[in-house]
Amino acid sequence: MKKIEETDKKLFGEYAIAASGFDENEQKRLIEVAEKLFSSLKVVFVDLSLEQKTLSEVFSMQHKHGFLQSLSQKKAVIMSGFLEKDIVSFMKTMREYGISPQLWAVLTPTSVNWKFKDLVKELEEEAKQISEMQRKRGK
């Protein structure tokens, strides 16, 4: 896991996010955030039909795919093609709008070929490991 810097470096992939696990109100707020900060940002909501698809296939979907539909998985946001500095701004604004994904990730040349559900599982494992390390440090 690499720390995000606030630079103009463009990260891998098409300029988009894939989101899962959000209820209808959160989906609407997420679209508001995307439109407020980045007018051309594509948002794909990962519904049950996309769980088994690769991230490449997920990001190939149309803007607002799955919007206001029942979404799968835990709350997660996968970011693609962002400038590093925009990731920090996006995450901060999401919190201000009361949208709190449990899992965050940035698309990479490796993860683009993973199934969405497998990446979420991996992110859950990483989150558990980090939580365990923090718990041990706190003792």
Sequence and secondary structure as in RCSB ss.txt:
>XXXX:A:sequence
MKKIEETDKKLFGEYAIAASGFDENEQKRLIEVAEKLFSSLKVVFVDLSLEQKTLSEVFSMQHKHGFLQSLSQKK
AVIMSGFLEKDIVSFMKTMREYGISPQLWAVLTPTSVNWKFKDLVKELEEEAKQISEMQRKRGK
>XXXX:A:secstr
     SSS B SSSSEEEEES  HHHHHHHHHHHHHH TT EEEE BGGGTTSBHHHHHTS TTTTTTS B SSS
EEEEES BHHHHHHHHHHHHHTT   SEEEE  TTGGGSBHHHHHHHHHHHHHHHHHHHHHHH 
